[in-house]
Amino acid sequence: MSLSPVQLVVIGAGPGGYAAAFKAADLGLSVALVDKEANPGGVCLYRGCIPSKTYLHAAKVISEARHAADFGIAYGAPKIDINKLRDWKKSVVAKLTGGLGALTKQRKIRYIQGEAVFVNSSALKIKKSDGIVEDLSFEKAILATGSRPSAMPNLPKSRHIWDSTSALDMDAVPGRLLVVGGGYIGMELGTVYHELGAKISVVEMMPGLLPGADRDLADVLYKRVKGLFARIMLETKVVKMEENKDGITVTFADKDGKEFKEDYDQVLVSVGRKPNSEGLGLENTKVKVNARGFVEVNDQRRTNDPNIYAIGDVAGDPMLAHKATHEGLVAAEAIAGHKVAFEPRAIPAVVFTDPEIAWCGLTETDAQKTGQEIRVVKFPWGASGRALTLGRQDGLTKILVDPKTERVLGIGIVGVGAGEMIAEGVVAVEMGSVVKDLKLSIHPHPTLSETIMEAAESFFGSSTHIYRPKK
Ligand SMILES: Cc1cc2nc3c(=O)[nH]c(=O)nc-3n(C[C@H](O)[C@H](O)[C@H](O)COP(=O)(O)OP(=O)(O)OC[C@H]3O[C@@H](n4cnc5c(N)ncnc54)[C@H](O)[C@@H]3O)c2cc1C
């Protein structure tokens, strides 16, 4: 059977795919959107950003209630109804994905629940959720099939081993939880389970948590979680996992190769994500896939096949929802004939731990790697009135400046609410602001955003709340 042809088909309805489909329909194209789920949402809404942030909000409430004792308000130990918490997460996801389903209908996009495979550069075979297989021919396609958790080799099949998806299903809080991988997903979910009462251990083979983030930012988080988590093992590898009577026995090797064993009730493996570029029939098209499995694209997100575009996680790093959405908009506009390109100067990254870490534009780590000359100005939150009112002086704001042009090249923030604050940095970097723009823009008082203004002031020798003696 064949479905009637469309101008554009989008495969995968995550934040990249549905944004692309919506934009293309708004621009007047006839659009079909294919996904395995009943409504759009993708990993981000069903198994990623939204469920994890729903739980992180609950974790924050628990943590703040505990810290309220420091200023004289004590609530006692929280009573956690895990089923209610999970149902609340489910209701948030259902509301958002249902809303996207309604928006799809309003835009007259043909939504097909099923799995698509390319037959050639202008036709798909779609195995629909009702089991019927249909052909769909198209003028252009956007591949937005996203990514999945990377597995570790030789793991036993066990209900005591989670990936990020099963950890978010949440049916119980384990006693001892080992998080394998100190990246953002492991640290966020570790934070959630810590606040719910699990004893968290983290193992990371690199010398620090959050490889990729600047060390001075990651160190603030490290100091805090070191005091909260049971154990953080750096430069340590997992050698083997074996199921035992009621959990998992894990064999580790430290940096000298010395092996040791520990028992855990549950293990969360969060060692990265892999693009979904296999099993799609790409061999029947001209699409090229690189050695890491990412689809190769140009600055309009067009693949090597003139009819096929690719966006989001399947099209390369950084694997972030907002990057996927932006690429989706560019691809849809390019297909509609607009002169556009994907060329951001600043894709923000946010780690929603406690404290949060956020950065955009150039990082100090990258500048060191390339030898790019920069000046870094910092404002420690110990000098922020707002941070003091929150009882959270464990923060730092820094600005990376081009010493010659005084342009703002990047901003990094660690501290509560850093994820909201970084948007100012994105605007500064994208707009090519000079550091004086940040210094001269009046920031509201008392806010944490003032730390950006004061870091900018210190570029010129002094800032109001930090005394620096003259040399
Ligand atoms: C636990 C977790 C937390 C995260 N938190 C954040 C965060 O806070 N902020 C952030 O920016 N990012 C976060 N991410 C990453 C974010 O989820 C991804 O970057 C984003 O979802 C990528 O969007 P996408 O559109 O490329 O594809 P995805 O969201 O991966 O969606 C792809 C869709 O394609 C469908 N699909 C695949 N193959 C086919 C096929 N053959 N036919 C039909 N449909 C198909 C899939 O079922 C899926 O629905 C998180 C991820 C995880 C796992």
Ligand as a Chemical Component Dictionary entry (heavy atoms), coordinates in Angstrom:
data_LIG
# 
_chem_comp.id                   LIG 
_chem_comp.type                 NON-POLYMER 
_chem_comp.pdbx_formal_charge   0 
_chem_comp.three_letter_code    LIG 
# 
loop_
_chem_comp_atom.comp_id 
_chem_comp_atom.atom_id 
_chem_comp_atom.alt_atom_id 
_chem_comp_atom.type_symbol 
_chem_comp_atom.charge 
_chem_comp_atom.model_Cartn_x 
_chem_comp_atom.model_Cartn_y 
_chem_comp_atom.model_Cartn_z 
_chem_comp_atom.pdbx_ordinal 
LIG C1  C1  C 0 18.493 11.410 30.762 1  
LIG C2  C2  C 0 18.715 12.460 29.711 2  
LIG C3  C3  C 0 18.663 13.795 30.070 3  
LIG C4  C4  C 0 18.858 14.776 29.112 4  
LIG N1  N1  N 0 18.794 16.084 29.499 5  
LIG C5  C5  C 0 18.967 17.055 28.583 6  
LIG C6  C6  C 0 18.844 18.416 28.935 7  
LIG O1  O1  O 0 18.574 18.745 30.083 8  
LIG N2  N2  N 0 18.998 19.349 27.988 9  
LIG C7  C7  C 0 19.293 19.013 26.690 10 
LIG O2  O2  O 0 19.442 19.908 25.862 11 
LIG N3  N3  N 0 19.418 17.733 26.320 12 
LIG C8  C8  C 0 19.250 16.748 27.225 13 
LIG N4  N4  N 0 19.329 15.438 26.835 14 
LIG C9  C9  C 0 19.649 15.147 25.420 15 
LIG C10 C10 C 0 18.406 15.328 24.545 16 
LIG O3  O3  O 0 17.396 14.456 25.002 17 
LIG C11 C11 C 0 18.746 15.043 23.090 18 
LIG O4  O4  O 0 19.832 15.847 22.702 19 
LIG C12 C12 C 0 17.561 15.342 22.199 20 
LIG O5  O5  O 0 16.446 14.572 22.567 21 
LIG C13 C13 C 0 17.903 15.059 20.735 22 
LIG O6  O6  O 0 16.810 15.359 19.957 23 
LIG P1  P1  P 0 16.592 14.728 18.516 24 
LIG O7  O7  O 0 15.478 15.506 17.918 25 
LIG O8  O8  O 0 17.880 14.638 17.792 26 
LIG O9  O9  O 0 16.113 13.224 18.722 27 
LIG P2  P2  P 0 15.450 12.387 19.873 28 
LIG O10 O10 O 0 14.871 13.220 20.932 29 
LIG O11 O11 O 0 16.445 11.348 20.242 30 
LIG O12 O12 O 0 14.229 11.717 19.124 31 
LIG C14 C14 C 0 14.398 10.832 18.065 32 
LIG C15 C15 C 0 13.078 10.160 17.790 33 
LIG O13 O13 O 0 13.203 9.415  16.579 34 
LIG C16 C16 C 0 12.481 8.207  16.703 35 
LIG N5  N5  N 0 13.023 7.259  15.722 36 
LIG C17 C17 C 0 14.249 6.707  15.683 37 
LIG N6  N6  N 0 14.361 5.905  14.596 38 
LIG C18 C18 C 0 13.169 5.972  13.945 39 
LIG C19 C19 C 0 12.662 5.372  12.746 40 
LIG N7  N7  N 0 13.386 4.548  12.004 41 
LIG N8  N8  N 0 11.403 5.665  12.376 42 
LIG C20 C20 C 0 10.635 6.500  13.117 43 
LIG N9  N9  N 0 11.069 7.084  14.238 44 
LIG C21 C21 C 0 12.313 6.829  14.645 45 
LIG C22 C22 C 0 12.731 7.800  18.153 46 
LIG O14 O14 O 0 11.759 6.894  18.617 47 
LIG C23 C23 C 0 12.641 9.159  18.848 48 
LIG O15 O15 O 0 11.320 9.439  19.253 49 
LIG C24 C24 C 0 19.115 14.423 27.757 50 
LIG C25 C25 C 0 19.152 13.074 27.388 51 
LIG C26 C26 C 0 18.954 12.103 28.352 52 
LIG C27 C27 C 0 18.982 10.675 27.919 53 
# 
loop_
_chem_comp_bond.comp_id 
_chem_comp_bond.atom_id_1 
_chem_comp_bond.atom_id_2 
_chem_comp_bond.value_order 
_chem_comp_bond.pdbx_ordinal 
LIG C1  C2  SING 1  
LIG C2  C3  SING 2  
LIG C2  C26 DOUB 3  
LIG C3  C4  DOUB 4  
LIG C4  N1  SING 5  
LIG C4  C24 SING 6  
LIG N1  C5  DOUB 7  
LIG C5  C6  SING 8  
LIG C5  C8  SING 9  
LIG C6  O1  DOUB 10 
LIG C6  N2  SING 11 
LIG N2  C7  SING 12 
LIG C7  O2  DOUB 13 
LIG C7  N3  SING 14 
LIG N3  C8  DOUB 15 
LIG C8  N4  SING 16 
LIG N4  C9  SING 17 
LIG N4  C24 SING 18 
LIG C9  C10 SING 19 
LIG C10 O3  SING 20 
LIG C10 C11 SING 21 
LIG C11 O4  SING 22 
LIG C11 C12 SING 23 
LIG C12 O5  SING 24 
LIG C12 C13 SING 25 
LIG C13 O6  SING 26 
LIG O6  P1  SING 27 
LIG P1  O7  DOUB 28 
LIG P1  O8  SING 29 
LIG P1  O9  SING 30 
LIG O9  P2  SING 31 
LIG P2  O10 DOUB 32 
LIG P2  O11 SING 33 
LIG P2  O12 SING 34 
LIG O12 C14 SING 35 
LIG C14 C15 SING 36 
LIG C15 O13 SING 37 
LIG C15 C23 SING 38 
LIG O13 C16 SING 39 
LIG C16 N5  SING 40 
LIG C16 C22 SING 41 
LIG N5  C17 SING 42 
LIG N5  C21 SING 43 
LIG C17 N6  DOUB 44 
LIG N6  C18 SING 45 
LIG C18 C19 SING 46 
LIG C18 C21 DOUB 47 
LIG C19 N7  SING 48 
LIG C19 N8  DOUB 49 
LIG N8  C20 SING 50 
LIG C20 N9  DOUB 51 
LIG N9  C21 SING 52 
LIG C22 O14 SING 53 
LIG C22 C23 SING 54 
LIG C23 O15 SING 55 
LIG C24 C25 DOUB 56 
LIG C25 C26 SING 57 
LIG C26 C27 SING 58 
# 
